[in-house]
């Protein structure tokens, strides 16, 4: 594949992401300005993000080893206690580094 | 009567804009930090500087951008990337819906322009400011702008220094994406009623990641889990 072709595909992907994301940003405002959202639809919307996120996390973790499992647990605990994405990320990175340096997991 | 109308009308002024910027600066610093990590990881995938910055400026959705980096392999699965992005960002619908009463009195141009900058952090801060008596809708714009600036500049910085990092696993950076997703999951977790959709999604995603090739397990798990939640609400 030529370089230009590759860049075109990349550009299409980014534009698709941008348009899709903008529609989610204005969509909620637009919908409630015009329609009454049914409780069922609202419930479904509220379940999607958690279901998507866990679908990303679990198969990825299943491929990882004990060091990643420990780090995931640390990130979860810190996220739970602090509600701060940055702290959770730093905890995950810190613990995975720590565990990888332990002889048991090396 | 006129007085009532006036007090109901959301203001939109430079003062509110400034308040949004000021009160969001600490959070923007946090965004700046994980923006650097995003940039470093983007560099490890095939994204160049201009592509990563273009993505951060036009998509401006940290979680979705982290998520698609995982899919960013040649040949690019464009449909999976766009569908996953929209799915991860569906939460914006709820945010936009919740903020609608505050924005409906602005001109459509202002509203639809401002909503471009809607993000998790700014939404949370804006709802909090509003419940504390803030009556100026420009607060959301100020908050969104400072987070936007932090996100783009840190992406550029991360991509630039990313070239110095040969093996991200050595610095634990391969854990950054999962940790961010876990933190986002903890953030959207709404109590025991989420156990069914999240549990079913986890199970279905795990099985389909083994059975189906590609990255479809994300959408399959997300759809099955969220529909399972609705079915549980209706019939159990």
Boltz contact constraints between the chains, C-beta under 6 A:
constraints:
  - contact:
      token1: [A, 9]
      token2: [B, 76]
      max_distance: 6.0
  - contact:
      token1: [A, 10]
      token2: [B, 51]
      max_distance: 6.0
  - contact:
      token1: [A, 12]
      token2: [B, 78]
      max_distance: 6.0
  - contact:
      token1: [A, 13]
      token2: [B, 76]
      max_distance: 6.0
  - contact:
      token1: [A, 13]
      token2: [B, 78]
      max_distance: 6.0
  - contact:
      token1: [A, 13]
      token2: [B, 81]
      max_distance: 6.0
  - contact:
      token1: [A, 14]
      token2: [B, 54]
      max_distance: 6.0
  - contact:
      token1: [A, 14]
      token2: [B, 55]
      max_distance: 6.0
  - contact:
      token1: [A, 16]
      token2: [B, 82]
      max_distance: 6.0
  - contact:
      token1: [A, 17]
      token2: [B, 59]
      max_distance: 6.0
  - contact:
      token1: [A, 17]
      token2: [B, 82]
      max_distance: 6.0
  - contact:
      token1: [A, 17]
      token2: [B, 85]
      max_distance: 6.0
  - contact:
      token1: [A, 18]
      token2: [B, 58]
      max_distance: 6.0
  - contact:
      token1: [A, 18]
      token2: [B, 59]
      max_distance: 6.0
  - contact:
      token1: [A, 20]
      token2: [B, 82]
      max_distance: 6.0
  - contact:
      token1: [A, 20]
      token2: [B, 85]
      max_distance: 6.0
  - contact:
      token1: [A, 20]
      token2: [B, 86]
      max_distance: 6.0
  - contact:
      token1: [A, 21]
      token2: [B, 59]
      max_distance: 6.0
  - contact:
      token1: [A, 21]
      token2: [B, 61]
      max_distance: 6.0
  - contact:
      token1: [A, 21]
      token2: [B, 89]
      max_distance: 6.0
  - contact:
      token1: [A, 24]
      token2: [B, 89]
      max_distance: 6.0
  - contact:
      token1: [A, 24]
      token2: [B, 90]
      max_distance: 6.0
  - contact:
      token1: [A, 24]
      token2: [B, 92]
      max_distance: 6.0
  - contact:
      token1: [A, 24]
      token2: [B, 93]
      max_distance: 6.0
  - contact:
      token1: [A, 25]
      token2: [B, 92]
      max_distance: 6.0
  - contact:
      token1: [A, 25]
      token2: [B, 115]
      max_distance: 6.0
  - contact:
      token1: [A, 25]
      token2: [B, 118]
      max_distance: 6.0
  - contact:
      token1: [A, 26]
      token2: [B, 112]
      max_distance: 6.0
  - contact:
      token1: [A, 26]
      token2: [B, 115]
      max_distance: 6.0
  - contact:
      token1: [A, 27]
      token2: [B, 93]
      max_distance: 6.0
  - contact:
      token1: [A, 28]
      token2: [B, 93]
      max_distance: 6.0
  - contact:
      token1: [A, 28]
      token2: [B, 94]
      max_distance: 6.0
  - contact:
      token1: [A, 28]
      token2: [B, 96]
      max_distance: 6.0
  - contact:
      token1: [A, 28]
      token2: [B, 97]
      max_distance: 6.0
  - contact:
      token1: [A, 29]
      token2: [B, 96]
      max_distance: 6.0
  - contact:
      token1: [A, 29]
      token2: [B, 100]
      max_distance: 6.0
  - contact:
      token1: [A, 32]
      token2: [B, 97]
      max_distance: 6.0
  - contact:
      token1: [A, 32]
      token2: [B, 100]
      max_distance: 6.0
  - contact:
      token1: [A, 43]
      token2: [B, 230]
      max_distance: 6.0
  - contact:
      token1: [A, 43]
      token2: [B, 233]
      max_distance: 6.0
  - contact:
      token1: [A, 44]
      token2: [B, 226]
      max_distance: 6.0
  - contact:
      token1: [A, 44]
      token2: [B, 230]
      max_distance: 6.0
  - contact:
      token1: [A, 45]
      token2: [B, 93]
      max_distance: 6.0
  - contact:
      token1: [A, 45]
      token2: [B, 94]
      max_distance: 6.0
  - contact:
      token1: [A, 47]
      token2: [B, 197]
      max_distance: 6.0
  - contact:
      token1: [A, 47]
      token2: [B, 226]
      max_distance: 6.0
  - contact:
      token1: [A, 47]
      token2: [B, 229]
      max_distance: 6.0
  - contact:
      token1: [A, 48]
      token2: [B, 90]
      max_distance: 6.0
  - contact:
      token1: [A, 48]
      token2: [B, 226]
      max_distance: 6.0
  - contact:
      token1: [A, 49]
      token2: [B, 91]
      max_distance: 6.0
  - contact:
      token1: [A, 49]
      token2: [B, 188]
      max_distance: 6.0
  - contact:
      token1: [A, 50]
      token2: [B, 188]
      max_distance: 6.0
  - contact:
      token1: [A, 50]
      token2: [B, 194]
      max_distance: 6.0
  - contact:
      token1: [A, 50]
      token2: [B, 198]
      max_distance: 6.0
  - contact:
      token1: [A, 51]
      token2: [B, 197]
      max_distance: 6.0
  - contact:
      token1: [A, 51]
      token2: [B, 201]
      max_distance: 6.0
  - contact:
      token1: [A, 51]
      token2: [B, 222]
      max_distance: 6.0
  - contact:
      token1: [A, 51]
      token2: [B, 225]
      max_distance: 6.0
  - contact:
      token1: [A, 51]
      token2: [B, 226]
      max_distance: 6.0
  - contact:
      token1: [A, 52]
      token2: [B, 87]
      max_distance: 6.0
  - contact:
      token1: [A, 52]
      token2: [B, 88]
      max_distance: 6.0
  - contact:
      token1: [A, 52]
      token2: [B, 222]
      max_distance: 6.0
  - contact:
      token1: [A, 53]
      token2: [B, 181]
      max_distance: 6.0
  - contact:
      token1: [A, 53]
      token2: [B, 184]
      max_distance: 6.0
  - contact:
      token1: [A, 53]
      token2: [B, 185]
      max_distance: 6.0
  - contact:
      token1: [A, 54]
      token2: [B, 198]
      max_distance: 6.0
  - contact:
      token1: [A, 54]
      token2: [B, 201]
      max_distance: 6.0
  - contact:
      token1: [A, 54]
      token2: [B, 202]
      max_distance: 6.0
  - contact:
      token1: [A, 55]
      token2: [B, 201]
      max_distance: 6.0
  - contact:
      token1: [A, 55]
      token2: [B, 205]
      max_distance: 6.0
  - contact:
      token1: [A, 55]
      token2: [B, 218]
      max_distance: 6.0
  - contact:
      token1: [A, 55]
      token2: [B, 221]
      max_distance: 6.0
  - contact:
      token1: [A, 55]
      token2: [B, 222]
      max_distance: 6.0
  - contact:
      token1: [A, 56]
      token2: [B, 181]
      max_distance: 6.0
  - contact:
      token1: [A, 56]
      token2: [B, 218]
      max_distance: 6.0
  - contact:
      token1: [A, 57]
      token2: [B, 181]
      max_distance: 6.0
  - contact:
      token1: [A, 58]
      token2: [B, 202]
      max_distance: 6.0
  - contact:
      token1: [A, 58]
      token2: [B, 205]
      max_distance: 6.0
  - contact:
      token1: [A, 58]
      token2: [B, 206]
      max_distance: 6.0
  - contact:
      token1: [A, 59]
      token2: [B, 205]
      max_distance: 6.0
  - contact:
      token1: [A, 59]
      token2: [B, 206]
      max_distance: 6.0
  - contact:
      token1: [A, 59]
      token2: [B, 209]
      max_distance: 6.0
  - contact:
      token1: [A, 59]
      token2: [B, 217]
      max_distance: 6.0
  - contact:
      token1: [A, 60]
      token2: [B, 178]
      max_distance: 6.0
  - contact:
      token1: [A, 71]
      token2: [B, 175]
      max_distance: 6.0
  - contact:
      token1: [A, 72]
      token2: [B, 182]
      max_distance: 6.0
  - contact:
      token1: [A, 75]
      token2: [B, 179]
      max_distance: 6.0
  - contact:
      token1: [A, 75]
      token2: [B, 182]
      max_distance: 6.0
  - contact:
      token1: [A, 76]
      token2: [B, 182]
      max_distance: 6.0
  - contact:
      token1: [A, 79]
      token2: [B, 183]
      max_distance: 6.0
  - contact:
      token1: [A, 79]
      token2: [B, 186]
      max_distance: 6.0
  - contact:
      token1: [A, 80]
      token2: [B, 186]
      max_distance: 6.0
  - contact:
      token1: [A, 85]
      token2: [B, 183]
      max_distance: 6.0
  - contact:
      token1: [A, 86]
      token2: [B, 30]
      max_distance: 6.0
  - contact:
      token1: [A, 86]
      token2: [B, 33]
      max_distance: 6.0
  - contact:
      token1: [A, 86]
      token2: [B, 34]
      max_distance: 6.0
  - contact:
      token1: [A, 88]
      token2: [B, 179]
      max_distance: 6.0
  - contact:
      token1: [A, 88]
      token2: [B, 183]
      max_distance: 6.0
  - contact:
      token1: [A, 89]
      token2: [B, 34]
      max_distance: 6.0
  - contact:
      token1: [A, 89]
      token2: [B, 176]
      max_distance: 6.0
  - contact:
      token1: [A, 89]
      token2: [B, 179]
      max_distance: 6.0
  - contact:
      token1: [A, 89]
      token2: [B, 180]
      max_distance: 6.0
  - contact:
      token1: [A, 92]
      token2: [B, 175]
      max_distance: 6.0
  - contact:
      token1: [A, 92]
      token2: [B, 179]
      max_distance: 6.0
  - contact:
      token1: [A, 93]
      token2: [B, 172]
      max_distance: 6.0
  - contact:
      token1: [A, 93]
      token2: [B, 175]
      max_distance: 6.0
  - contact:
      token1: [A, 93]
      token2: [B, 176]
      max_distance: 6.0
  - contact:
      token1: [A, 96]
      token2: [B, 172]
      max_distance: 6.0
  - contact:
      token1: [A, 96]
      token2: [B, 175]
      max_distance: 6.0
  - contact:
      token1: [A, 97]
      token2: [B, 172]
      max_distance: 6.0
